[in-house]
Amino acid sequence: MRILTTLIASMAVVAAEPVKLSGIYPHLTMFNNEGECGTGAVVPFADRLWVATYAPHQPTGSSDKLYEITPDLQQIIRPESIGGTPANRMIHKESNQLFISSYAIDANRNVRTIPFSKMFGRMTGNARHLTDPAGKIYYATMEEGIYEVDVKTLEVTELWRDEKKKGTDTVRKADLPGYHGKGLYSGQGKLIYANNGEYGSAAQSRPDVPSGALAEWDGKADKWTLIRRNQFTEVTGPGGITGNADAANDPVWTVGWDYRSLILMCLYEGKWTSYRLPKGSHSYDGAHGWNTEWPRIREIDEDNFLMTMHGTFWKFPKTFTPKNSAGIVPRSNYLKVIGDFVKWKDQIVFGCDDTANAEFLNSRKAKGKIAAPQSQSNLWFVEPSTLDKIGPVIGRGAVWAKEDVAADVASDPFLFSGYDHRGLHLSHGGSADVVVELEVDKKGDGTWSPLVKLTVPAGKELFHSFTADESGVWVRLKSSAAIKNANAVFTYRNKDARADKNDDLFTGIAKPGEKLVTGGQLRARAGGLKDLAFAAVAPDGTDIGFYLLDDKLKLVRSDNAAEYTKQKETTAIPKNVLSFDEASVIFTDDDGKRWRLPKGDAAFENGGTFGNYRVAREVATERDLFNAAGTFYELPARNAGGFSRVRPVATHNLMVHDFCSYRGLFVASGVSPDESLKSEHIIRSDDGKAAVWAGAVDDLWKLGKPRGEGGPWLNTPVKAGEASDPYLMTAYDKKSLNLGASSDVTVTIEVDIAGDGSWVTYSKVPLKAGVNFAEAFPDAFSAYWIRFTSDKDAKVSAQLSYH
């Protein structure tokens, strides 16, 4: 009998395996009652995974928790939790303790808490102590508060006062430029602190204003030394979260950015050296600094560290120094917002920032007014090999961006390796041709040699496509003469091996015109309900019913008529967000500016199956997805460049009616309830009448390669000298152009090479009446936008094919 009881019990354990979709376990979702619930730190320690979440702007605590995750994925909320805005974590080797948020955890999983009354502020970093590393640890806050804590007694000594802390006593302040601290680390006798933000209205609307700071302190001086006035986030070294083993000699790395590109700096042998890297995404831009959630360089039990920065997973060599700087390689692009990550149980675990109650500065008319969800985030488990298989790699960045450049002064080195296709756009505002010389560091040892000299004409851009023979680790530029308004923009990408079709995991999402399909409006509900509401409708607009999705991914019908009505009212899908003409898709942004996109399936021009569908919605904190004519686009916040820096993700040509984030999942309506369609991603209702699709937002890359047809003109009457609307060009693979006109004209082709209005002349094409001009762009050529101008009144066509 005892054997039978044991067998039944073991079977019950097997049956209780938690639900998982695309590496996301809904039951591990973390909630708070504030405007955002980000994952600040994820650390394996004492046979557990420890996770701390944060709320925005809470220096004295919040409803956030410290979570203890067991090996069998039970979530334990620790009673010692006091919340706040933490992203700090460090394992102190000598005392064998994990310091995370305001907690000290020992090897027996005992948790001690440092109250905010003793250590005020938004905890952002820990570092080993400069003079007593065995007995003390540093804490830093986001407002430049610096504390030292005794690892045994947890006694706190205030070294530098947090800017927001009130008090009548006189305590020195760091008074650094910028704000919104991110990184802290110690090495080579210095404590190094990074912030990535700026106060003021300009920083909340323009990504190109001065912002951020990197600074150091020797533990004795009465002030900090400013290293560089730019936005910086991670500061770390080969010792990672335990600190550098050889503190006096090991390098210290920091990564940041400005409006041009990413910035990497290395402290080695007492000297700082700077490099630049391309950006995979502009959703992280914003001079206020809010759009970056603690990018990291972390160990994941591989030969290289993993670096997250601006939407790219990077290989980062553990041995990186200015004498040995080769090996930084992009792995893939991603859409999730990631706060921290680690290798645990043979998987990479990402702590994400998924669903925020507050829109912050990310409202736009295209999204409409949607009732706020409860803030929530989750963990994302992926196989290590997945890191190379998510989104196809692109990278864009400048060393010169609409700026004056002195003669014979070398730019920062820019990454030159790791991409299949590499191009360089050069232009300037001078009246004479200029020679720009490129030099290359072939091995990454700091030895520079000539690569090529390029003559950049006045009044026209020069695009250079690099050959396989033009190779090296880093490249830098210098001009033969002083030039005004110079641009040097690198555009990189890898081969996009995706097919022009949807992956099987999207089985069940309807195609335009299908009638056996349930659409409807989706929302993760607020008020502690922790579920998702779905107001299901048929293609003809007939109500199907009101449904609730729970943490076990059960979709259950509800007869609550009031909630059904509320759901439809508070998640209304805006109408007429897009318009169409013969030439292309047209979107008009909040500032009244028109942008054009490729067309997909013709059915979308009439609103598809439902006559209307959700075009824009936030799918991760301060990150929008734009769904237009069968293509999903990544859409940065307005203060990070907005629509001018939109990027296609995948062309699906499916009838996605609505979409949102819930418990870390991406959930979509527009799904067939047909039970013969087999997919774990289809969640059908208990009554068999409704269904939704759920997975990870980064599954969307598998929908298919971005593609489409269109342009700004198609037999369009145009006026002489009037430029067309901008037409999207970035992140497409094979690109070709077809021009034609009703009479003899010359068409000037301009491209915006940086997505910031940097329009330069690409070429001028004389057209004969009725004779088409066709051109295929080089594989390495990429600009954000393209536009056209005719020198005479005429009917003109300018159409592009992307495949």
C-alpha positions in Angstrom: 0.0 0.0 0.0 2.9 2.4 0.9 4.5 1.6 -2.5 1.2 2.4 -4.3 0.8 5.6 -2.4 4.4 6.7 -3.2 3.8 5.8 -6.9 0.6 7.9 -7.0 2.4 10.8 -5.3 5.3 10.6 -7.9 2.8 10.5 -10.7 1.1 13.6 -9.3 4.5 15.4 -9.3 4.9 14.5 -13.0 1.4 15.7 -13.8 2.1 19.0 -12.0 4.7 20.0 -14.6 4.2 23.8 -15.0 2.7 25.2 -18.2 5.4 26.7 -20.5 5.2 28.4 -23.9 8.3 29.5 -25.8 10.4 29.3 -22.7 8.0 31.3 -20.6 6.3 29.9 -17.5 3.1 32.0 -16.7 3.1 30.9 -13.1 6.5 32.6 -12.5 5.1 36.1 -13.4 6.0 38.8 -11.0 3.6 41.7 -10.2 3.6 44.9 -8.3 1.2 47.8 -7.7 3.3 50.5 -9.3 3.7 52.0 -12.8 6.3 49.4 -13.9 7.5 46.0 -12.7 10.9 45.4 -14.2 13.3 42.6 -13.4 16.4 44.2 -12.0 18.6 41.2 -11.0 18.7 37.4 -11.6 21.3 35.4 -9.7 21.8 31.7 -9.0 23.0 31.2 -5.4 22.7 28.5 -2.7 20.9 26.1 -5.1 18.2 28.7 -5.9 17.6 31.4 -8.5 17.1 34.7 -6.8 15.1 37.5 -8.6 14.4 41.1 -7.6 11.9 43.3 -9.3 11.7 47.1 -9.2 9.2 49.9 -9.5 10.0 53.3 -11.0 11.2 56.1 -8.7 10.8 54.4 -5.3 13.8 55.2 -3.1 12.1 54.2 0.1 10.4 50.9 -0.9 7.5 49.5 -3.0 5.3 46.5 -3.4 8.1 44.7 -5.3 9.4 41.4 -3.9 12.5 39.3 -3.6 11.7 35.9 -5.2 13.4 32.6 -4.5 12.9 30.1 -7.4 13.5 26.4 -6.6 15.1 23.9 -9.0 11.6 22.5 -9.7 10.4 26.0 -10.5 8.4 26.8 -7.4 8.2 30.6 -6.8 8.7 31.6 -3.2 8.0 35.3 -2.2 10.4 36.1 0.6 8.8 37.7 3.6 11.8 40.0 4.1 10.9 41.9 0.9 10.8 45.7 1.0 10.8 46.6 -2.7 12.3 49.8 -4.2 14.0 50.3 -7.5 16.9 47.8 -7.4 19.1 46.4 -10.1 22.2 45.7 -8.0 23.7 42.3 -7.4 27.1 41.0 -6.3 28.4 37.7 -4.8 30.8 38.5 -2.0 33.3 35.7 -2.0 34.9 36.1 1.4 31.6 36.0 3.3 29.9 33.7 0.8 26.9 36.0 0.5 24.7 37.3 -2.3 24.0 41.0 -2.0 20.9 41.7 -4.2 18.7 44.7 -3.9 18.7 45.6 -0.1 19.2 42.0 0.9 22.2 39.9 2.1 21.6 36.2 1.5 23.9 33.5 3.0 24.7 30.0 1.9 21.8 28.6 4.0 19.3 31.0 2.3 18.9 33.2 5.3 17.9 36.7 4.2 18.9 39.9 6.1 17.5 43.2 5.0 19.0 46.7 5.1 16.1 49.1 5.7 15.7 52.2 3.5 16.0 54.3 6.7 19.6 53.3 6.8 20.4 53.1 3.1 18.1 55.5 1.1 17.9 55.4 -2.7 17.3 53.4 -5.9 19.9 50.7 -5.6 21.7 50.3 -9.0 25.1 48.7 -8.3 27.5 47.0 -6.0 31.3 46.9 -6.1 34.2 45.5 -4.2 35.7 47.9 -1.6 38.9 49.6 -2.6 40.7 49.2 0.8 38.7 46.5 2.7 37.4 44.2 0.1 37.0 41.3 2.5 35.0 43.2 5.1 33.0 45.8 3.1 31.0 46.3 0.0 30.0 49.4 -1.9 26.4 50.3 -2.9 25.4 52.9 -5.4 22.0 54.5 -6.0 20.6 56.0 -9.2 21.0 59.5 -7.8 24.7 59.2 -7.0 24.4 58.0 -3.4 27.4 55.9 -2.4 27.4 53.7 0.7 29.8 51.2 2.2 28.3 48.3 4.1 30.0 45.9 6.5 29.3 42.4 5.2 29.0 40.9 8.7 27.0 43.5 10.6 25.4 45.3 7.6 26.3 48.6 9.3 25.9 51.3 6.7 28.3 54.3 6.2 27.1 57.1 3.9 30.0 58.2 1.7 28.2 60.4 -0.9 24.7 61.6 -0.4 21.9 60.6 -2.7 20.7 63.7 -4.5 17.1 63.0 -3.5 17.8 62.4 0.2 16.7 65.1 2.5 18.6 66.1 5.6 19.9 69.1 7.5 23.4 67.6 8.0 26.1 68.5 5.6 27.1 65.5 3.5 29.1 65.9 0.2 27.4 65.2 -3.1 29.0 63.9 -6.2 27.5 66.6 -8.4 28.1 64.7 -11.6 26.4 65.8 -14.9 23.5 63.6 -16.0 21.5 61.3 -13.7 19.8 57.9 -13.7 22.7 55.9 -12.5 23.2 52.4 -13.9 26.6 50.8 -13.3 29.2 50.5 -10.6 32.5 48.6 -10.4 35.9 48.9 -8.9 39.3 48.2 -10.3 42.8 49.6 -10.7 42.4 51.6 -7.5 39.2 53.3 -8.8 35.5 53.1 -8.0 33.7 53.7 -11.4 30.1 54.9 -11.7 28.0 55.4 -14.8 24.7 57.2 -15.4 22.7 57.3 -18.6 20.2 60.1 -18.3 19.6 63.8 -18.3 17.0 66.1 -16.6 14.9 68.5 -18.5 12.3 68.7 -21.2 14.8 68.6 -24.1 16.1 65.2 -22.9 12.5 64.0 -22.9 11.9 64.8 -26.5 15.3 64.8 -28.3 17.8 61.9 -28.3 20.7 64.0 -29.4 21.1 66.4 -26.5 24.2 66.0 -24.2 23.4 63.4 -21.6 24.9 60.9 -19.1 28.3 60.6 -17.5 31.1 58.1 -16.7 33.1 59.0 -13.6 35.7 57.6 -11.2 36.8 58.1 -7.5 39.9 56.9 -5.8 38.3 56.4 -2.4 40.1 59.4 -0.9 39.5 62.6 -3.0 36.8 65.1 -2.2 35.3 65.0 -5.7 34.8 62.6 -8.6 36.7 62.8 -11.8 34.6 62.9 -15.0 35.8 60.5 -17.6 33.4 61.1 -20.4 30.1 63.0 -20.9 28.0 60.4 -22.6 25.3 57.9 -21.6 26.8 54.8 -19.9 25.2 51.7 -18.4 27.1 48.6 -17.6 30.5 48.8 -15.8 32.1 45.4 -15.1 35.2 43.3 -15.7 36.3 39.7 -16.2 35.4 39.0 -12.6 31.8 39.7 -13.3 29.5 39.8 -10.3 32.2 38.6 -7.9 34.6 41.4 -8.8 37.9 41.3 -10.5 40.3 38.6 -9.1 43.3 40.8 -9.8 41.8 44.1 -8.9 45.0 46.1 -9.5 45.6 44.8 -13.1 42.4 43.3 -14.6 40.6 45.5 -17.1 37.3 47.3 -16.4 34.8 47.6 -19.2 31.9 50.0 -19.7 29.3 50.3 -22.4 27.1 53.2 -23.4 26.0 55.3 -26.3 25.2 58.6 -27.9 23.0 59.6 -30.8 25.8 58.4 -33.2 26.4 54.8 -32.0 27.3 52.6 -29.1 30.4 53.4 -27.0 32.7 50.8 -25.4 35.5 51.9 -23.1 38.2 49.9 -21.4 40.3 50.9 -18.4 43.6 49.0 -18.8 47.0 49.8 -17.3 45.6 53.0 -15.9 44.4 54.4 -19.2 40.9 54.6 -20.8 40.5 53.6 -24.5 37.3 54.2 -26.5 35.6 52.2 -29.3 32.3 52.4 -31.1 29.8 49.7 -32.1 26.7 49.7 -34.2 23.2 49.8 -32.8 20.8 47.0 -33.6 17.8 49.0 -32.4 16.9 52.6 -31.6 14.2 51.7 -29.1 16.9 52.2 -26.4 17.7 55.8 -27.4 16.4 58.7 -25.4 18.5 61.3 -23.7 16.4 60.9 -20.5 17.9 57.4 -20.2 14.6 55.6 -19.3 14.6 53.3 -22.3 17.5 51.2 -21.2 17.0 48.7 -18.5 20.4 47.7 -17.2 22.2 46.2 -20.2 24.8 43.7 -19.0 28.1 42.0 -19.8 27.8 38.6 -18.0 29.3 35.2 -17.8 27.1 32.3 -19.2 29.6 29.4 -18.9 30.9 29.9 -22.4 34.3 30.9 -23.8 32.8 34.4 -24.2 30.6 36.6 -22.1 27.2 37.6 -23.3 26.6 41.3 -23.8 23.1 42.9 -24.2 23.0 46.3 -25.7 20.5 48.2 -27.9 18.6 45.1 -29.0 21.6 42.9 -29.9 23.1 39.8 -28.2 26.8 40.1 -28.5 29.7 37.7 -27.9 32.1 39.6 -25.6 35.6 38.2 -25.1 36.7 37.6 -21.5 40.2 38.7 -22.4 39.2 42.1 -24.0 41.9 44.8 -23.6 43.3 47.4 -26.1 46.1 45.0 -26.8 43.7 42.1 -27.5 40.4 43.6 -28.7 39.3 41.1 -31.3 36.3 38.9 -30.7 33.3 41.1 -30.3 30.6 39.5 -32.5 26.9 40.1 -32.9 24.8 37.0 -32.3 21.2 38.0 -33.0 18.7 40.9 -32.5 15.9 40.7 -30.1 12.7 42.5 -29.1 12.3 41.7 -25.4 13.4 44.3 -22.8 16.0 42.5 -20.6 17.2 43.7 -17.2 19.5 40.8 -16.3 20.3 37.3 -17.3 22.3 34.2 -16.2 23.0 30.6 -17.0 21.0 28.3 -14.8 20.0 24.6 -15.2 21.7 24.5 -18.6 19.5 27.4 -19.9 19.9 31.1 -20.2 17.4 32.8 -18.0 16.5 36.4 -18.9 14.7 38.7 -16.4 12.4 40.9 -18.5 10.4 44.1 -18.3 7.2 43.0 -20.0 4.1 45.0 -19.1 3.9 48.4 -17.5 0.8 50.1 -16.0 2.3 53.5 -17.0 2.9 54.6 -20.6 5.5 57.1 -19.4 6.4 59.2 -22.5 5.3 56.6 -24.9 1.7 57.6 -25.9 0.7 58.0 -29.5 -2.6 58.4 -31.3 -2.2 55.2 -33.3 -2.5 53.1 -30.1 -5.7 54.7 -29.0 -6.6 54.9 -25.3 -6.2 51.5 -23.7 -7.0 50.9 -20.0 -3.8 50.4 -18.1 -2.8 46.8 -17.2 -1.3 45.7 -13.9 2.5 46.0 -14.1 4.0 42.6 -14.5 7.1 40.8 -15.8 8.4 37.3 -16.2 11.5 35.2 -16.8 12.4 33.9 -20.3 14.2 30.5 -20.5 16.1 29.7 -23.7 18.6 27.2 -24.8 22.1 28.7 -25.2 22.1 27.9 -29.0 19.0 30.0 -29.3 21.1 33.1 -28.8 22.3 32.8 -32.4 18.9 32.2 -33.9 16.5 34.9 -32.8 16.4 38.0 -35.0 18.7 38.5 -38.0 21.5 40.8 -37.1 21.6 44.4 -38.3 23.8 47.2 -37.0 23.8 50.9 -37.8 26.1 53.6 -36.3 28.1 56.7 -37.1 31.5 58.1 -36.1 30.5 61.5 -37.6 26.9 62.7 -37.6 26.1 66.1 -39.1 29.2 67.6 -37.4 32.2 69.6 -38.2 35.4 67.6 -38.5 39.0 68.8 -38.3 41.6 67.7 -40.7 43.8 64.7 -40.0 42.1 63.8 -36.7 41.2 60.2 -36.4 37.7 59.2 -35.3 37.0 56.6 -32.6 37.6 53.1 -33.8 34.4 51.5 -35.1 33.7 47.8 -35.2 34.7 46.3 -38.6 34.2 42.6 -38.1 31.4 40.1 -37.5 28.9 41.0 -40.3 28.3 39.5 -43.7 27.5 42.8 -45.4 29.2 46.1 -44.5 28.7 49.5 -46.0 29.7 53.1 -45.3 27.8 56.3 -46.2 29.9 59.4 -46.5 28.8 62.9 -47.1 29.7 66.5 -46.2 28.5 70.0 -46.6 31.5 71.5 -48.2 31.9 73.0 -51.7 34.9 70.9 -52.8 35.6 67.2 -52.9 37.3 65.7 -49.8 39.5 62.6 -49.4 38.6 60.5 -46.4 41.2 57.9 -45.4 40.3 54.7 -43.7 42.7 52.9 -41.4 42.3 49.4 -40.0 43.4 47.6 -36.9 43.6 44.1 -38.5 44.3 42.0 -35.4 42.9 44.1 -32.6 46.3 44.8 -31.1 46.2 48.6 -31.6 48.4 48.6 -34.7 46.9 50.7 -37.5 47.5 50.4 -41.2 46.0 52.1 -44.3 42.9 50.5 -45.8 41.5 52.7 -48.5 41.2 56.4 -49.5 37.7 57.5 -50.6 37.0 60.8 -52.5 33.7 62.2 -51.2 32.2 64.6 -53.7 30.6 67.9 -52.8 26.8 67.8 -52.8 26.4 64.0 -53.2 26.9 61.0 -50.9 29.5 58.4 -51.5 28.5 54.8 -50.6 31.3 52.3 -50.2 30.5 48.6 -50.0 33.4 46.8 -48.3 34.8 43.7 -49.9 35.9 40.6 -48.1 39.5 41.7 -48.6 38.8 44.9 -46.8 38.8 43.3 -43.4 40.0 43.8 -39.8 38.8 44.2 -36.3 38.4 48.0 -36.1 38.3 50.8 -38.6 38.8 54.6 -38.1 38.4 57.6 -40.4 40.2 60.9 -40.9 39.6 63.7 -43.4 42.3 65.3 -45.6 40.7 68.7 -44.9 38.4 70.3 -42.4 34.8 69.7 -43.4 31.4 71.0 -42.3 28.3 68.9 -41.7 30.1 65.6 -42.1 28.4 62.2 -42.0 30.1 58.8 -41.7 27.5 56.2 -41.1 28.2 52.5 -41.2 25.3 50.1 -42.1 25.9 46.4 -41.4 23.8 43.3 -41.6 24.1 39.6 -41.8 22.4 37.4 -44.4 18.7 36.9 -43.6 18.2 33.2 -44.1 14.5 33.3 -43.2 11.9 32.0 -45.7 9.1 34.0 -47.2 6.5 32.1 -45.2 5.2 31.7 -41.7 6.8 29.1 -39.3 4.5 26.2 -38.3 4.2 27.6 -34.8 1.8 30.2 -36.1 -0.7 27.6 -37.4 -4.2 28.8 -36.5 -3.7 32.6 -37.0 -6.1 33.3 -39.9 -5.3 34.7 -43.3 -7.2 37.7 -44.6 -10.6 36.5 -45.9 -11.0 33.4 -43.7 -14.3 33.3 -42.0 -13.8 30.6 -39.3 -11.9 32.9 -37.0 -12.3 34.8 -33.7 -11.0 38.2 -33.3 -11.5 40.5 -30.4 -9.9 42.9 -28.0 -7.3 41.9 -25.5 -6.0 43.3 -22.2 -4.1 42.2 -19.1 -6.4 43.4 -16.4 -5.4 45.6 -13.5 -6.6 45.7 -9.9 -4.8 42.5 -8.7 -6.9 40.3 -11.0 -3.8 38.9 -12.7 -5.7 37.6 -15.7 -6.3 38.6 -19.3 -9.7 39.7 -20.7 -10.8 38.8 -24.2 -13.9 40.3 -25.8 -14.3 37.9 -28.7 -16.0 38.8 -32.0 -16.8 37.2 -35.3 -15.7 38.6 -38.6 -19.1 40.2 -39.2 -18.8 42.0 -35.8 -21.2 39.7 -33.9 -20.3 39.2 -30.3 -19.0 35.7 -29.5 -18.5 36.2 -25.7 -16.3 37.4 -22.9 -13.4 35.2 -21.8 -10.7 35.2 -19.2 -7.2 33.7 -19.5 -5.5 32.6 -16.3 -2.0 31.6 -15.2 -2.5 28.0 -16.4 -3.4 29.4 -19.8 -7.0 28.2 -19.5 -9.4 30.4 -21.5 -12.8 30.4 -19.7 -16.0 32.0 -20.7 -17.5 34.6 -18.3 -21.1 35.8 -18.2 -20.1 39.1 -16.6 -21.9 41.5 -19.0 -20.6 44.6 -17.3 -17.0 43.5 -17.7 -17.6 42.5 -21.3 -18.9 46.0 -22.1 -16.0 47.6 -20.1 -13.5 45.5 -22.0 -14.8 46.7 -25.4 -14.9 50.3 -24.4 -11.5 50.4 -22.7 -9.6 48.6 -25.5 -11.2 50.2 -28.6 -9.2 49.8 -31.7 -8.6 53.2 -33.4 -9.9 53.6 -37.0 -8.2 55.0 -40.0 -4.7 54.8 -38.6 -3.4 53.8 -42.0 -4.4 54.9 -45.4 -3.6 53.5 -48.9 -3.2 54.8 -52.4 -2.0 53.1 -55.6 1.6 53.6 -54.5 1.9 52.3 -51.0 0.8 52.3 -47.3 0.6 55.8 -45.7 1.0 56.5 -42.0 0.7 60.0 -40.5 2.4 60.4 -37.1 1.4 62.6 -34.1 3.4 65.5 -35.6 1.5 65.3 -38.9 4.3 63.9 -40.9 3.6 61.3 -43.6 5.6 58.1 -44.0 5.2 55.4 -46.5 5.6 51.6 -46.2 5.4 48.6 -48.5 2.1 46.9 -49.3 1.4 43.3 -48.3 -1.7 41.3 -49.0 -4.3 43.5 -50.8 -7.0 42.5 -48.3 -5.4 44.7 -45.7 -6.4 47.8 -47.6 -10.0 47.3 -46.6 -9.2 46.5 -43.0 -8.9 42.7 -43.6 -11.3 40.2 -42.2 -12.6 42.4 -39.4 -12.7 45.7 -41.3 -10.2 47.1 -38.9 -7.3 45.8 -36.8 -4.8 46.9 -34.2 -2.0 48.8 -35.8 0.1 49.9 -32.8 0.5 48.7 -29.2 3.1 48.5 -26.5 4.4 44.9 -26.2 7.2 45.5 -23.7 7.8 48.5 -21.4 8.2 51.6 -23.6 8.4 49.4 -26.7 5.7 49.4 -29.4 4.9 47.0 -32.1 3.5 48.4 -35.3 1.3 46.1 -37.4 0.7 47.5 -40.9 -0.5 45.7 -44.0 0.8 42.3 -43.0 4.1 43.3 -41.5 5.2 43.7 -37.9 7.6 46.6 -37.2 9.6 47.5 -34.1 8.6 51.1 -33.3 10.7 53.2 -30.9 9.1 55.7 -28.5 8.7 59.2 -29.8 11.5 60.5 -27.7 13.9 57.8 -29.1 13.4 58.9 -32.7 9.8 57.6 -33.1 8.6 56.6 -36.5 11.7 57.9 -38.3 13.5 54.9 -36.8 10.9 52.2 -37.3 12.3 48.8 -38.3 10.6 45.8 -40.0 10.6 42.6 -38.0 8.7 40.1 -40.2 6.1 40.0 -42.9 3.2 37.7 -41.8 0.2 38.5 -44.0 -2.0 37.1 -41.3 -5.2 38.5 -39.9 -3.9 39.6 -36.5 -6.8 41.5 -35.0 -5.4 42.6 -31.7 -2.3 41.8 -29.6 -0.8 42.6 -26.2 1.6 41.3 -23.6 0.5 39.2 -20.6 2.6 37.3 -18.1 5.6 37.7 -20.3 3.8 36.3 -23.3 2.7 37.9 -26.6 -1.0 37.2 -27.1 -2.9 37.7 -30.3 -6.5 37.4 -31.5 -7.6 36.5 -35.1 -7.3 32.8 -34.5 -9.4 29.8 -35.7 -11.1 27.8 -33.0 -11.0 24.8 -35.3 -9.8 21.9 -33.2 -8.2 20.1 -36.1 -5.5 22.7 -36.2 -2.8 21.3 -33.9 -0.5 23.8 -32.2 0.5 24.3 -28.6 0.4 28.0 -29.2 -3.4 28.0 -29.9 -5.4 28.4 -26.7 -9.0 27.5 -27.2 -11.9 28.5 -24.9 -13.7 26.0 -22.7 -16.8 26.3 -24.8 -15.0 25.8 -28.1 -16.1 29.1 -29.6 -13.0 31.3 -29.2 -9.3 31.1 -29.4 -6.1 33.2 -29.0 -2.5 32.6 -30.0 0.3 32.9 -27.4 4.1 32.8 -27.4 7.2 35.0 -27.0 7.3 38.3 -28.7 10.6 37.1 -30.2 8.8 34.3 -31.9 7.6 36.9 -34.3 10.9 36.8 -36.2 9.9 33.4 -37.4 6.9 34.8 -39.3 9.0 35.4 -42.4 11.5 37.7 -44.0 10.2 41.4 -44.3 9.1 42.0 -47.9 6.7 44.0 -49.9 6.1 46.3 -52.9 5.5 50.0 -53.1 7.0 53.4 -53.2 6.0 57.1 -52.9 4.8 57.4 -56.5 2.8 55.3 -59.0 1.8 57.2 -62.0 1.5 60.1 -59.6 1.2 63.7 -60.8 4.1 65.5 -59.2 5.3 69.1 -59.0 8.8 70.1 -60.0 11.1 70.4 -57.0 8.7 68.9 -54.4 10.1 65.9 -52.6 8.0 62.8 -52.2 7.0 61.3 -48.9 9.8 59.3 -47.3 9.5 55.5 -48.1 11.0 52.9 -45.7 14.2 51.2 -46.8 16.0 49.9 -43.7 16.4 46.2 -42.7 15.1 44.7 -46.0 17.2 42.1 -47.8 17.1 42.3 -51.6 16.1 45.8 -52.7 15.4 47.0 -56.3 14.1 50.2 -57.8 12.0 51.0 -60.9 11.5 54.5 -62.2 9.3 55.8 -65.0 7.8 59.0 -66.2 5.2 60.4 -68.7 7.7 62.9 -70.1 11.4 63.6 -70.0 12.5 64.4 -66.5 15.4 64.0 -64.2 14.7 62.4 -60.9 16.9 63.1 -57.9 17.1 60.2 -55.4 17.9 61.1 -51.8 18.4 58.8 -48.8 18.2 59.5 -45.1 21.2 57.5 -44.0 20.7 57.8 -40.3 17.0 58.0 -39.7 17.4 61.5 -38.3 16.7 63.6 -41.4 20.2 63.3 -42.7 19.1 63.5 -46.3 21.8 63.2 -48.9 21.7 62.9 -52.7 22.2 59.3 -53.8 22.0 59.8 -57.6 20.2 61.8 -60.3 18.5 59.7 -63.0 17.5 61.2 -66.4 14.3 59.5 -67.6 12.9 59.4 -71.1 9.2 59.4 -71.5 7.8 55.8 -71.3 11.2 54.3 -70.7 11.7 52.6 -67.4 14.9 52.7 -65.3 15.7 49.7 -63.1 18.4 49.3 -60.5 19.2 46.7 -57.9 20.9 48.1 -54.8 24.1 46.5 -53.5 23.6 43.9 -50.8 25.5 46.1 -48.3 23.5 49.2 -49.2 21.0 50.3 -46.5 19.5 53.6 -45.7 16.5 54.3 -43.4 14.4 56.1 -45.9 14.4 57.0 -49.6 12.6 59.9 -51.4 12.4 61.3 -54.9 12.2 64.7 -56.6 11.4 65.5 -60.2 12.9 68.5 -61.9 9.7 69.0 -64.0 5.9 68.6 -63.5 5.0 65.1 -64.8 3.4 61.8 -63.9 6.1 59.7 -62.3 6.4 56.2 -60.8 9.0 55.4 -58.1 8.4 51.8 -57.0 10.6 49.5 -54.9 10.6 45.8 -54.5 11.8 44.2 -51.3 12.3 40.4 -51.2 
